[in-house]
Amino acid sequence: MDYVFKKFIFVQKDIIIIIILIIIMMMMMMMMMMMMMMMMMIMMMIIIIIIIIIIIIIIIIIIKIIIIRIIITIIILIKP
């Protein structure tokens, strides 16, 4: 009887350890998913920032070109 009880407790312990391991694995999977999501978010943010910077640079270049054109036309107008 005592032996059976010990055996049962031992088996239970094994089962508990297996359950704990499975739970830990699940947690790790969740963490991985969360990390992936975070990485995706960060990547998205970086990409958006880069796009915004490129747009700003393009706008600045266009403005410079327009200003240069205006200055050139003014100079041409003033010359005569």
mmCIF file of the N, C-alpha and C atoms, coordinates in Angstrom:
data_MODEL
# 
_entry.id   MODEL 
# 
loop_
_atom_site.group_PDB 
_atom_site.id 
_atom_site.type_symbol 
_atom_site.label_atom_id 
_atom_site.label_alt_id 
_atom_site.label_comp_id 
_atom_site.label_asym_id 
_atom_site.label_entity_id 
_atom_site.label_seq_id 
_atom_site.pdbx_PDB_ins_code 
_atom_site.Cartn_x 
_atom_site.Cartn_y 
_atom_site.Cartn_z 
_atom_site.occupancy 
_atom_site.B_iso_or_equiv 
_atom_site.pdbx_formal_charge 
_atom_site.auth_seq_id 
_atom_site.auth_comp_id 
_atom_site.auth_asym_id 
_atom_site.auth_atom_id 
_atom_site.pdbx_PDB_model_num 
ATOM 1   N N  . MET A 1 1  ? 0.855  -1.210 0.000   1.00 0.00 ? 1  MET A N  1 
ATOM 2   C CA . MET A 1 1  ? 0.000  0.000  0.000   1.00 0.00 ? 1  MET A CA 1 
ATOM 3   C C  . MET A 1 1  ? 0.883  1.249  0.000   1.00 0.00 ? 1  MET A C  1 
ATOM 4   N N  . ASP A 1 2  ? 1.785  1.278  0.940   1.00 0.00 ? 2  ASP A N  1 
ATOM 5   C CA . ASP A 1 2  ? 2.719  2.405  1.054   1.00 0.00 ? 2  ASP A CA 1 
ATOM 6   C C  . ASP A 1 2  ? 3.499  2.557  -0.262  1.00 0.00 ? 2  ASP A C  1 
ATOM 7   N N  . TYR A 1 3  ? 3.982  1.434  -0.778  1.00 0.00 ? 3  TYR A N  1 
ATOM 8   C CA . TYR A 1 3  ? 4.751  1.394  -2.030  1.00 0.00 ? 3  TYR A CA 1 
ATOM 9   C C  . TYR A 1 3  ? 3.912  1.981  -3.179  1.00 0.00 ? 3  TYR A C  1 
ATOM 10  N N  . VAL A 1 4  ? 2.678  1.534  -3.274  1.00 0.00 ? 4  VAL A N  1 
ATOM 11  C CA . VAL A 1 4  ? 1.745  2.009  -4.319  1.00 0.00 ? 4  VAL A CA 1 
ATOM 12  C C  . VAL A 1 4  ? 1.564  3.525  -4.181  1.00 0.00 ? 4  VAL A C  1 
ATOM 13  N N  . PHE A 1 5  ? 1.379  3.973  -2.956  1.00 0.00 ? 5  PHE A N  1 
ATOM 14  C CA . PHE A 1 5  ? 1.193  5.408  -2.676  1.00 0.00 ? 5  PHE A CA 1 
ATOM 15  C C  . PHE A 1 5  ? 2.416  6.202  -3.157  1.00 0.00 ? 5  PHE A C  1 
ATOM 16  N N  . LYS A 1 6  ? 3.604  5.710  -2.781  1.00 0.00 ? 6  LYS A N  1 
ATOM 17  C CA . LYS A 1 6  ? 4.862  6.367  -3.200  1.00 0.00 ? 6  LYS A CA 1 
ATOM 18  C C  . LYS A 1 6  ? 4.953  6.412  -4.722  1.00 0.00 ? 6  LYS A C  1 
ATOM 19  N N  . LYS A 1 7  ? 4.654  5.288  -5.315  1.00 0.00 ? 7  LYS A N  1 
ATOM 20  C CA . LYS A 1 7  ? 4.699  5.175  -6.785  1.00 0.00 ? 7  LYS A CA 1 
ATOM 21  C C  . LYS A 1 7  ? 3.739  6.219  -7.398  1.00 0.00 ? 7  LYS A C  1 
ATOM 22  N N  . PHE A 1 8  ? 2.544  6.300  -6.859  1.00 0.00 ? 8  PHE A N  1 
ATOM 23  C CA . PHE A 1 8  ? 1.526  7.248  -7.327  1.00 0.00 ? 8  PHE A CA 1 
ATOM 24  C C  . PHE A 1 8  ? 2.048  8.684  -7.220  1.00 0.00 ? 8  PHE A C  1 
ATOM 25  N N  . ILE A 1 9  ? 2.628  8.988  -6.060  1.00 0.00 ? 9  ILE A N  1 
ATOM 26  C CA . ILE A 1 9  ? 3.173  10.336 -5.819  1.00 0.00 ? 9  ILE A CA 1 
ATOM 27  C C  . ILE A 1 9  ? 4.284  10.611 -6.840  1.00 0.00 ? 9  ILE A C  1 
ATOM 28  N N  . PHE A 1 10 ? 5.141  9.628  -7.070  1.00 0.00 ? 10 PHE A N  1 
ATOM 29  C CA . PHE A 1 10 ? 6.243  9.767  -8.027  1.00 0.00 ? 10 PHE A CA 1 
ATOM 30  C C  . PHE A 1 10 ? 5.694  10.069 -9.427  1.00 0.00 ? 10 PHE A C  1 
ATOM 31  N N  . VAL A 1 11 ? 4.729  9.268  -9.853  1.00 0.00 ? 11 VAL A N  1 
ATOM 32  C CA . VAL A 1 11 ? 4.095  9.448  -11.165 1.00 0.00 ? 11 VAL A CA 1 
ATOM 33  C C  . VAL A 1 11 ? 3.469  10.838 -11.240 1.00 0.00 ? 11 VAL A C  1 
ATOM 34  N N  . GLN A 1 12 ? 2.758  11.217 -10.189 1.00 0.00 ? 12 GLN A N  1 
ATOM 35  C CA . GLN A 1 12 ? 2.128  12.536 -10.119 1.00 0.00 ? 12 GLN A CA 1 
ATOM 36  C C  . GLN A 1 12 ? 3.181  13.639 -10.279 1.00 0.00 ? 12 GLN A C  1 
ATOM 37  N N  . LYS A 1 13 ? 4.305  13.455 -9.579  1.00 0.00 ? 13 LYS A N  1 
ATOM 38  C CA . LYS A 1 13 ? 5.395  14.422 -9.664  1.00 0.00 ? 13 LYS A CA 1 
ATOM 39  C C  . LYS A 1 13 ? 5.864  14.547 -11.119 1.00 0.00 ? 13 LYS A C  1 
ATOM 40  N N  . ASP A 1 14 ? 6.059  13.422 -11.771 1.00 0.00 ? 14 ASP A N  1 
ATOM 41  C CA . ASP A 1 14 ? 6.454  13.409 -13.186 1.00 0.00 ? 14 ASP A CA 1 
ATOM 42  C C  . ASP A 1 14 ? 5.433  14.177 -14.026 1.00 0.00 ? 14 ASP A C  1 
ATOM 43  N N  . ILE A 1 15 ? 4.169  13.881 -13.793 1.00 0.00 ? 15 ILE A N  1 
ATOM 44  C CA . ILE A 1 15 ? 3.074  14.540 -14.535 1.00 0.00 ? 15 ILE A CA 1 
ATOM 45  C C  . ILE A 1 15 ? 3.108  16.044 -14.274 1.00 0.00 ? 15 ILE A C  1 
ATOM 46  N N  . ILE A 1 16 ? 3.300  16.410 -13.019 1.00 0.00 ? 16 ILE A N  1 
ATOM 47  C CA . ILE A 1 16 ? 3.356  17.837 -12.636 1.00 0.00 ? 16 ILE A CA 1 
ATOM 48  C C  . ILE A 1 16 ? 4.527  18.509 -13.353 1.00 0.00 ? 16 ILE A C  1 
ATOM 49  N N  . ILE A 1 17 ? 5.675  17.843 -13.350 1.00 0.00 ? 17 ILE A N  1 
ATOM 50  C CA . ILE A 1 17 ? 6.876  18.382 -14.023 1.00 0.00 ? 17 ILE A CA 1 
ATOM 51  C C  . ILE A 1 17 ? 6.580  18.568 -15.515 1.00 0.00 ? 17 ILE A C  1 
ATOM 52  N N  . ILE A 1 18 ? 5.967  17.576 -16.118 1.00 0.00 ? 18 ILE A N  1 
ATOM 53  C CA . ILE A 1 18 ? 5.616  17.643 -17.553 1.00 0.00 ? 18 ILE A CA 1 
ATOM 54  C C  . ILE A 1 18 ? 4.667  18.821 -17.806 1.00 0.00 ? 18 ILE A C  1 
ATOM 55  N N  . ILE A 1 19 ? 3.672  18.960 -16.945 1.00 0.00 ? 19 ILE A N  1 
ATOM 56  C CA . ILE A 1 19 ? 2.689  20.062 -17.067 1.00 0.00 ? 19 ILE A CA 1 
ATOM 57  C C  . ILE A 1 19 ? 3.409  21.403 -16.942 1.00 0.00 ? 19 ILE A C  1 
ATOM 58  N N  . ILE A 1 20 ? 4.294  21.496 -15.958 1.00 0.00 ? 20 ILE A N  1 
ATOM 59  C CA . ILE A 1 20 ? 5.060  22.740 -15.733 1.00 0.00 ? 20 ILE A CA 1 
ATOM 60  C C  . ILE A 1 20 ? 5.895  23.049 -16.979 1.00 0.00 ? 20 ILE A C  1 
ATOM 61  N N  . LEU A 1 21 ? 6.553  22.042 -17.505 1.00 0.00 ? 21 LEU A N  1 
ATOM 62  C CA . LEU A 1 21 ? 7.382  22.211 -18.712 1.00 0.00 ? 21 LEU A CA 1 
ATOM 63  C C  . LEU A 1 21 ? 6.522  22.693 -19.878 1.00 0.00 ? 21 LEU A C  1 
ATOM 64  N N  . ILE A 1 22 ? 5.372  22.083 -20.033 1.00 0.00 ? 22 ILE A N  1 
ATOM 65  C CA . ILE A 1 22 ? 4.446  22.467 -21.119 1.00 0.00 ? 22 ILE A CA 1 
ATOM 66  C C  . ILE A 1 22 ? 4.010  23.925 -20.929 1.00 0.00 ? 22 ILE A C  1 
ATOM 67  N N  . ILE A 1 23 ? 3.681  24.282 -19.697 1.00 0.00 ? 23 ILE A N  1 
ATOM 68  C CA . ILE A 1 23 ? 3.262  25.664 -19.386 1.00 0.00 ? 23 ILE A CA 1 
ATOM 69  C C  . ILE A 1 23 ? 4.397  26.629 -19.728 1.00 0.00 ? 23 ILE A C  1 
ATOM 70  N N  . ILE A 1 24 ? 5.625  26.271 -19.309 1.00 0.00 ? 24 ILE A N  1 
ATOM 71  C CA . ILE A 1 24 ? 6.803  27.111 -19.589 1.00 0.00 ? 24 ILE A CA 1 
ATOM 72  C C  . ILE A 1 24 ? 6.969  27.260 -21.106 1.00 0.00 ? 24 ILE A C  1 
ATOM 73  N N  . MET A 1 25 ? 6.829  26.152 -21.823 1.00 0.00 ? 25 MET A N  1 
ATOM 74  C CA . MET A 1 25 ? 6.939  26.164 -23.292 1.00 0.00 ? 25 MET A CA 1 
ATOM 75  C C  . MET A 1 25 ? 5.898  27.112 -23.891 1.00 0.00 ? 25 MET A C  1 
ATOM 76  N N  . MET A 1 26 ? 4.681  26.992 -23.405 1.00 0.00 ? 26 MET A N  1 
ATOM 77  C CA . MET A 1 26 ? 3.586  27.862 -23.880 1.00 0.00 ? 26 MET A CA 1 
ATOM 78  C C  . MET A 1 26 ? 3.933  29.325 -23.618 1.00 0.00 ? 26 MET A C  1 
ATOM 79  N N  . MET A 1 27 ? 4.426  29.587 -22.410 1.00 0.00 ? 27 MET A N  1 
ATOM 80  C CA . MET A 1 27 ? 4.815  30.950 -22.026 1.00 0.00 ? 27 MET A CA 1 
ATOM 81  C C  . MET A 1 27 ? 5.900  31.470 -22.985 1.00 0.00 ? 27 MET A C  1 
ATOM 82  N N  . MET A 1 28 ? 6.871  30.611 -23.249 1.00 0.00 ? 28 MET A N  1 
ATOM 83  C CA . MET A 1 28 ? 7.973  30.988 -24.150 1.00 0.00 ? 28 MET A CA 1 
ATOM 84  C C  . MET A 1 28 ? 7.416  31.291 -25.545 1.00 0.00 ? 28 MET A C  1 
ATOM 85  N N  . MET A 1 29 ? 6.511  30.456 -25.993 1.00 0.00 ? 29 MET A N  1 
ATOM 86  C CA . MET A 1 29 ? 5.868  30.668 -27.302 1.00 0.00 ? 29 MET A CA 1 
ATOM 87  C C  . MET A 1 29 ? 5.160  32.023 -27.310 1.00 0.00 ? 29 MET A C  1 
ATOM 88  N N  . MET A 1 30 ? 4.442  32.298 -26.250 1.00 0.00 ? 30 MET A N  1 
ATOM 89  C CA . MET A 1 30 ? 3.731  33.582 -26.110 1.00 0.00 ? 30 MET A CA 1 
ATOM 90  C C  . MET A 1 30 ? 4.738  34.739 -26.156 1.00 0.00 ? 30 MET A C  1 
ATOM 91  N N  . MET A 1 31 ? 5.827  34.574 -25.407 1.00 0.00 ? 31 MET A N  1 
ATOM 92  C CA . MET A 1 31 ? 6.878  35.600 -25.360 1.00 0.00 ? 31 MET A CA 1 
ATOM 93  C C  . MET A 1 31 ? 7.438  35.824 -26.773 1.00 0.00 ? 31 MET A C  1 
ATOM 94  N N  . MET A 1 32 ? 7.690  34.717 -27.465 1.00 0.00 ? 32 MET A N  1 
ATOM 95  C CA . MET A 1 32 ? 8.200  34.786 -28.835 1.00 0.00 ? 32 MET A CA 1 
ATOM 96  C C  . MET A 1 32 ? 7.222  35.577 -29.710 1.00 0.00 ? 32 MET A C  1 
ATOM 97  N N  . MET A 1 33 ? 5.962  35.245 -29.588 1.00 0.00 ? 33 MET A N  1 
ATOM 98  C CA . MET A 1 33 ? 4.917  35.930 -30.366 1.00 0.00 ? 33 MET A CA 1 
ATOM 99  C C  . MET A 1 33 ? 4.931  37.424 -30.047 1.00 0.00 ? 33 MET A C  1 
ATOM 100 N N  . MET A 1 34 ? 4.984  37.724 -28.764 1.00 0.00 ? 34 MET A N  1 
ATOM 101 C CA . MET A 1 34 ? 4.997  39.125 -28.307 1.00 0.00 ? 34 MET A CA 1 
ATOM 102 C C  . MET A 1 34 ? 6.221  39.844 -28.881 1.00 0.00 ? 34 MET A C  1 
ATOM 103 N N  . MET A 1 35 ? 7.368  39.184 -28.786 1.00 0.00 ? 35 MET A N  1 
ATOM 104 C CA . MET A 1 35 ? 8.611  39.759 -29.300 1.00 0.00 ? 35 MET A CA 1 
ATOM 105 C C  . MET A 1 35 ? 8.478  40.015 -30.809 1.00 0.00 ? 35 MET A C  1 
ATOM 106 N N  . MET A 1 36 ? 7.930  39.032 -31.505 1.00 0.00 ? 36 MET A N  1 
ATOM 107 C CA . MET A 1 36 ? 7.721  39.170 -32.956 1.00 0.00 ? 36 MET A CA 1 
ATOM 108 C C  . MET A 1 36 ? 6.826  40.374 -33.235 1.00 0.00 ? 36 MET A C  1 
ATOM 109 N N  . MET A 1 37 ? 5.758  40.487 -32.482 1.00 0.00 ? 37 MET A N  1 
ATOM 110 C CA . MET A 1 37 ? 4.820  41.612 -32.640 1.00 0.00 ? 37 MET A CA 1 
ATOM 111 C C  . MET A 1 37 ? 5.558  42.926 -32.398 1.00 0.00 ? 37 MET A C  1 
ATOM 112 N N  . MET A 1 38 ? 6.326  42.965 -31.315 1.00 0.00 ? 38 MET A N  1 
ATOM 113 C CA . MET A 1 38 ? 7.088  44.169 -30.961 1.00 0.00 ? 38 MET A CA 1 
ATOM 114 C C  . MET A 1 38 ? 8.063  44.514 -32.096 1.00 0.00 ? 38 MET A C  1 
ATOM 115 N N  . MET A 1 39 ? 8.779  43.501 -32.568 1.00 0.00 ? 39 MET A N  1 
ATOM 116 C CA . MET A 1 39 ? 9.740  43.693 -33.649 1.00 0.00 ? 39 MET A CA 1 
ATOM 117 C C  . MET A 1 39 ? 9.016  44.242 -34.886 1.00 0.00 ? 39 MET A C  1 
ATOM 118 N N  . MET A 1 40 ? 7.876  43.659 -35.186 1.00 0.00 ? 40 MET A N  1 
ATOM 119 C CA . MET A 1 40 ? 7.073  44.103 -36.333 1.00 0.00 ? 40 MET A CA 1 
ATOM 120 C C  . MET A 1 40 ? 6.695  45.572 -36.153 1.00 0.00 ? 40 MET A C  1 
ATOM 121 N N  . MET A 1 41 ? 6.227  45.904 -34.957 1.00 0.00 ? 41 MET A N  1 
ATOM 122 C CA . MET A 1 41 ? 5.827  47.289 -34.642 1.00 0.00 ? 41 MET A CA 1 
ATOM 123 C C  . MET A 1 41 ? 7.020  48.226 -34.836 1.00 0.00 ? 41 MET A C  1 
ATOM 124 N N  . ILE A 1 42 ? 8.164  47.833 -34.271 1.00 0.00 ? 42 ILE A N  1 
ATOM 125 C CA . ILE A 1 42 ? 9.387  48.657 -34.347 1.00 0.00 ? 42 ILE A CA 1 
ATOM 126 C C  . ILE A 1 42 ? 9.789  48.819 -35.815 1.00 0.00 ? 42 ILE A C  1 
ATOM 127 N N  . MET A 1 43 ? 9.768  47.724 -36.552 1.00 0.00 ? 43 MET A N  1 
ATOM 128 C CA . MET A 1 43 ? 10.121 47.757 -37.972 1.00 0.00 ? 43 MET A CA 1 
ATOM 129 C C  . MET A 1 43 ? 9.176  48.705 -38.716 1.00 0.00 ? 43 MET A C  1 
ATOM 130 N N  . MET A 1 44 ? 7.892  48.586 -38.432 1.00 0.00 ? 44 MET A N  1 
ATOM 131 C CA . MET A 1 44 ? 6.889  49.459 -39.054 1.00 0.00 ? 44 MET A CA 1 
ATOM 132 C C  . MET A 1 44 ? 7.209  50.917 -38.745 1.00 0.00 ? 44 MET A C  1 
ATOM 133 N N  . MET A 1 45 ? 7.497  51.196 -37.474 1.00 0.00 ? 45 MET A N  1 
ATOM 134 C CA . MET A 1 45 ? 7.823  52.566 -37.039 1.00 0.00 ? 45 MET A CA 1 
ATOM 135 C C  . MET A 1 45 ? 9.041  53.078 -37.812 1.00 0.00 ? 45 MET A C  1 
ATOM 136 N N  . ILE A 1 46 ? 10.080 52.252 -37.886 1.00 0.00 ? 46 ILE A N  1 
ATOM 137 C CA . ILE A 1 46 ? 11.327 52.640 -38.569 1.00 0.00 ? 46 ILE A CA 1 
ATOM 138 C C  . ILE A 1 46 ? 11.039 52.927 -40.043 1.00 0.00 ? 46 ILE A C  1 
ATOM 139 N N  . ILE A 1 47 ? 10.281 52.047 -40.665 1.00 0.00 ? 47 ILE A N  1 
ATOM 140 C CA . ILE A 1 47 ? 9.943  52.197 -42.091 1.00 0.00 ? 47 ILE A CA 1 
ATOM 141 C C  . ILE A 1 47 ? 9.152  53.494 -42.298 1.00 0.00 ? 47 ILE A C  1 
ATOM 142 N N  . ILE A 1 48 ? 8.180  53.746 -41.437 1.00 0.00 ? 48 ILE A N  1 
ATOM 143 C CA . ILE A 1 48 ? 7.347  54.959 -41.520 1.00 0.00 ? 48 ILE A CA 1 
ATOM 144 C C  . ILE A 1 48 ? 8.235  56.197 -41.365 1.00 0.00 ? 48 ILE A C  1 
ATOM 145 N N  . ILE A 1 49 ? 9.150  56.175 -40.398 1.00 0.00 ? 49 ILE A N  1 
ATOM 146 C CA . ILE A 1 49 ? 10.056 57.306 -40.142 1.00 0.00 ? 49 ILE A CA 1 
ATOM 147 C C  . ILE A 1 49 ? 10.920 57.553 -41.386 1.00 0.00 ? 49 ILE A C  1 
ATOM 148 N N  . ILE A 1 50 ? 11.459 56.486 -41.962 1.00 0.00 ? 50 ILE A N  1 
ATOM 149 C CA . ILE A 1 50 ? 12.315 56.595 -43.157 1.00 0.00 ? 50 ILE A CA 1 
ATOM 150 C C  . ILE A 1 50 ? 11.516 57.215 -44.306 1.00 0.00 ? 50 ILE A C  1 
ATOM 151 N N  . ILE A 1 51 ? 10.296 56.742 -44.495 1.00 0.00 ? 51 ILE A N  1 
ATOM 152 C CA . ILE A 1 51 ? 9.422  57.256 -45.560 1.00 0.00 ? 51 ILE A CA 1 
ATOM 153 C C  . ILE A 1 51 ? 9.162  58.756 -45.348 1.00 0.00 ? 51 ILE A C  1 
ATOM 154 N N  . ILE A 1 52 ? 8.876  59.134 -44.110 1.00 0.00 ? 52 ILE A N  1 
ATOM 155 C CA . ILE A 1 52 ? 8.608  60.545 -43.768 1.00 0.00 ? 52 ILE A CA 1 
ATOM 156 C C  . ILE A 1 52 ? 9.846  61.390 -44.085 1.00 0.00 ? 52 ILE A C  1 
ATOM 157 N N  . ILE A 1 53 ? 11.021 60.897 -43.690 1.00 0.00 ? 53 ILE A N  1 
ATOM 158 C CA . ILE A 1 53 ? 12.284 61.622 -43.934 1.00 0.00 ? 53 ILE A CA 1 
ATOM 159 C C  . ILE A 1 53 ? 12.492 61.804 -45.438 1.00 0.00 ? 53 ILE A C  1 
ATOM 160 N N  . ILE A 1 54 ? 12.264 60.749 -46.201 1.00 0.00 ? 54 ILE A N  1 
ATOM 161 C CA . ILE A 1 54 ? 12.428 60.795 -47.672 1.00 0.00 ? 54 ILE A CA 1 
ATOM 162 C C  . ILE A 1 54 ? 11.471 61.840 -48.257 1.00 0.00 ? 54 ILE A C  1 
ATOM 163 N N  . ILE A 1 55 ? 10.231 61.820 -47.807 1.00 0.00 ? 55 ILE A N  1 
ATOM 164 C CA . ILE A 1 55 ? 9.212  62.781 -48.282 1.00 0.00 ? 55 ILE A CA 1 
ATOM 165 C C  . ILE A 1 55 ? 9.660  64.211 -47.966 1.00 0.00 ? 55 ILE A C  1 
ATOM 166 N N  . ILE A 1 56 ? 10.146 64.426 -46.745 1.00 0.00 ? 56 ILE A N  1 
ATOM 167 C CA . ILE A 1 56 ? 10.614 65.756 -46.310 1.00 0.00 ? 56 ILE A CA 1 
ATOM 168 C C  . ILE A 1 56 ? 11.766 66.206 -47.216 1.00 0.00 ? 56 ILE A C  1 
ATOM 169 N N  . ILE A 1 57 ? 12.708 65.311 -47.464 1.00 0.00 ? 57 ILE A N  1 
ATOM 170 C CA . ILE A 1 57 ? 13.873 65.633 -48.310 1.00 0.00 ? 57 ILE A CA 1 
ATOM 171 C C  . ILE A 1 57 ? 13.395 66.015 -49.719 1.00 0.00 ? 57 ILE A C  1 
ATOM 172 N N  . ILE A 1 58 ? 12.479 65.246 -50.259 1.00 0.00 ? 58 ILE A N  1 
ATOM 173 C CA . ILE A 1 58 ? 11.928 65.511 -51.602 1.00 0.00 ? 58 ILE A CA 1 
ATOM 174 C C  . ILE A 1 58 ? 11.265 66.886 -51.620 1.00 0.00 ? 58 ILE A C  1 
ATOM 175 N N  . ILE A 1 59 ? 10.467 67.175 -50.606 1.00 0.00 ? 59 ILE A N  1 
ATOM 176 C CA . ILE A 1 59 ? 9.764  68.475 -50.496 1.00 0.00 ? 59 ILE A CA 1 
ATOM 177 C C  . ILE A 1 59 ? 10.789 69.608 -50.438 1.00 0.00 ? 59 ILE A C  1 
ATOM 178 N N  . ILE A 1 60 ? 11.831 69.432 -49.628 1.00 0.00 ? 60 ILE A N  1 
ATOM 179 C CA . ILE A 1 60 ? 12.886 70.456 -49.473 1.00 0.00 ? 60 ILE A CA 1 
ATOM 180 C C  . ILE A 1 60 ? 13.562 70.700 -50.832 1.00 0.00 ? 60 ILE A C  1 
ATOM 181 N N  . ILE A 1 61 ? 13.874 69.638 -51.528 1.00 0.00 ? 61 ILE A N  1 
ATOM 182 C CA . ILE A 1 61 ? 14.528 69.742 -52.849 1.00 0.00 ? 61 ILE A CA 1 
ATOM 183 C C  . ILE A 1 61 ? 13.617 70.503 -53.819 1.00 0.00 ? 61 ILE A C  1 
ATOM 184 N N  . ILE A 1 62 ? 12.350 70.144 -53.829 1.00 0.00 ? 62 ILE A N  1 
ATOM 185 C CA . ILE A 1 62 ? 11.363 70.800 -54.713 1.00 0.00 ? 62 ILE A CA 1 
ATOM 186 C C  . ILE A 1 62 ? 11.281 72.296 -54.377 1.00 0.00 ? 62 ILE A C  1 
ATOM 187 N N  . ILE A 1 63 ? 11.212 72.600 -53.083 1.00 0.00 ? 63 ILE A N  1 
ATOM 188 C CA . ILE A 1 63 ? 11.140 74.004 -52.617 1.00 0.00 ? 63 ILE A CA 1 
ATOM 189 C C  . ILE A 1 63 ? 12.398 74.757 -53.068 1.00 0.00 ? 63 ILE A C  1 
ATOM 190 N N  . LYS A 1 64 ? 13.567 74.140 -52.907 1.00 0.00 ? 64 LYS A N  1 
ATOM 191 C CA . LYS A 1 64 ? 14.841 74.762 -53.322 1.00 0.00 ? 64 LYS A CA 1 
ATOM 192 C C  . LYS A 1 64 ? 14.811 75.060 -54.821 1.00 0.00 ? 64 LYS A C  1 
ATOM 193 N N  . ILE A 1 65 ? 14.367 74.084 -55.588 1.00 0.00 ? 65 ILE A N  1 
ATOM 194 C CA . ILE A 1 65 ? 14.295 74.246 -57.053 1.00 0.00 ? 65 ILE A CA 1 
ATOM 195 C C  . ILE A 1 65 ? 13.365 75.427 -57.388 1.00 0.00 ? 65 ILE A C  1 
ATOM 196 N N  . ILE A 1 66 ? 12.219 75.452 -56.744 1.00 0.00 ? 66 ILE A N  1 
ATOM 197 C CA . ILE A 1 66 ? 11.227 76.527 -56.976 1.00 0.00 ? 66 ILE A CA 1 
ATOM 198 C C  . ILE A 1 66 ? 11.841 77.881 -56.610 1.00 0.00 ? 66 ILE A C  1 
ATOM 199 N N  . ILE A 1 67 ? 12.500 77.960 -55.457 1.00 0.00 ? 67 ILE A N  1 
ATOM 200 C CA . ILE A 1 67 ? 13.119 79.212 -54.983 1.00 0.00 ? 67 ILE A CA 1 
ATOM 201 C C  . ILE A 1 67 ? 14.198 79.654 -55.978 1.00 0.00 ? 67 ILE A C  1 
ATOM 202 N N  . ILE A 1 68 ? 15.030 78.711 -56.404 1.00 0.00 ? 68 ILE A N  1 
ATOM 203 C CA . ILE A 1 68 ? 16.096 79.015 -57.376 1.00 0.00 ? 68 ILE A CA 1 
ATOM 204 C C  . ILE A 1 68 ? 15.476 79.550 -58.671 1.00 0.00 ? 68 ILE A C  1 
ATOM 205 N N  . ARG A 1 69 ? 14.420 78.905 -59.130 1.00 0.00 ? 69 ARG A N  1 
ATOM 206 C CA . ARG A 1 69 ? 13.709 79.361 -60.344 1.00 0.00 ? 69 ARG A CA 1 
ATOM 207 C C  . ARG A 1 69 ? 13.199 80.795 -60.155 1.00 0.00 ? 69 ARG A C  1 
ATOM 208 N N  . ILE A 1 70 ? 12.566 81.025 -59.013 1.00 0.00 ? 70 ILE A N  1 
ATOM 209 C CA . ILE A 1 70 ? 12.015 82.365 -58.714 1.00 0.00 ? 70 ILE A CA 1 
ATOM 210 C C  . ILE A 1 70 ? 13.145 83.392 -58.718 1.00 0.00 ? 70 ILE A C  1 
ATOM 211 N N  . ILE A 1 71 ? 14.249 83.076 -58.047 1.00 0.00 ? 71 ILE A N  1 
ATOM 212 C CA . ILE A 1 71 ? 15.416 83.980 -57.962 1.00 0.00 ? 71 ILE A CA 1 
ATOM 213 C C  . ILE A 1 71 ? 15.948 84.242 -59.378 1.00 0.00 ? 71 ILE A C  1 
ATOM 214 N N  . ILE A 1 72 ? 16.071 83.205 -60.169 1.00 0.00 ? 72 ILE A N  1 
ATOM 215 C CA . ILE A 1 72 ? 16.582 83.336 -61.554 1.00 0.00 ? 72 ILE A CA 1 
ATOM 216 C C  . ILE A 1 72 ? 15.647 84.246 -62.365 1.00 0.00 ? 72 ILE A C  1 
ATOM 217 N N  . THR A 1 73 ? 14.345 84.014 -62.257 1.00 0.00 ? 73 THR A N  1 
ATOM 218 C CA . THR A 1 73 ? 13.375 84.856 -62.998 1.00 0.00 ? 73 THR A CA 1 
ATOM 219 C C  . THR A 1 73 ? 13.464 86.311 -62.515 1.00 0.00 ? 73 THR A C  1 
ATOM 220 N N  . ILE A 1 74 ? 13.614 86.517 -61.221 1.00 0.00 ? 74 ILE A N  1 
ATOM 221 C CA . ILE A 1 74 ? 13.727 87.882 -60.653 1.00 0.00 ? 74 ILE A CA 1 
ATOM 222 C C  . ILE A 1 74 ? 14.985 88.546 -61.219 1.00 0.00 ? 74 ILE A C  1 
ATOM 223 N N  . ILE A 1 75 ? 16.085 87.811 -61.201 1.00 0.00 ? 75 ILE A N  1 
ATOM 224 C CA . ILE A 1 75 ? 17.361 88.331 -61.726 1.00 0.00 ? 75 ILE A CA 1 
ATOM 225 C C  . ILE A 1 75 ? 17.199 88.703 -63.207 1.00 0.00 ? 75 ILE A C  1 
ATOM 226 N N  . ILE A 1 76 ? 16.570 87.822 -63.960 1.00 0.00 ? 76 ILE A N  1 
ATOM 227 C CA . ILE A 1 76 ? 16.337 88.053 -65.402 1.00 0.00 ? 76 ILE A CA 1 
ATOM 228 C C  . ILE A 1 76 ? 15.455 89.300 -65.588 1.00 0.00 ? 76 ILE A C  1 
ATOM 229 N N  . LEU A 1 77 ? 14.446 89.430 -64.712 1.00 0.00 ? 77 LEU A N  1 
ATOM 230 C CA . LEU A 1 77 ? 13.548 90.587 -64.767 1.00 0.00 ? 77 LEU A CA 1 
ATOM 231 C C  . LEU A 1 77 ? 14.294 91.872 -64.404 1.00 0.00 ? 77 LEU A C  1 
ATOM 232 N N  . ILE A 1 78 ? 15.155 91.799 -63.441 1.00 0.00 ? 78 ILE A N  1 
ATOM 233 C CA . ILE A 1 78 ? 15.884 92.998 -62.950 1.00 0.00 ? 78 ILE A CA 1 
ATOM 234 C C  . ILE A 1 78 ? 16.981 93.417 -63.939 1.00 0.00 ? 78 ILE A C  1 
ATOM 235 N N  . LYS A 1 79 ? 17.631 92.458 -64.548 1.00 0.00 ? 79 LYS A N  1 
ATOM 236 C CA . LYS A 1 79 ? 18.787 92.695 -65.457 1.00 0.00 ? 79 LYS A CA 1 
ATOM 237 C C  . LYS A 1 79 ? 18.574 93.836 -66.473 1.00 0.00 ? 79 LYS A C  1 
ATOM 238 N N  . PRO A 1 80 ? 17.522 93.791 -67.287 1.00 0.00 ? 80 PRO A N  1 
ATOM 239 C CA . PRO A 1 80 ? 17.380 94.851 -68.307 1.00 0.00 ? 80 PRO A CA 1 
ATOM 240 C C  . PRO A 1 80 ? 17.233 96.235 -67.631 1.00 0.00 ? 80 PRO A C  1 
# 
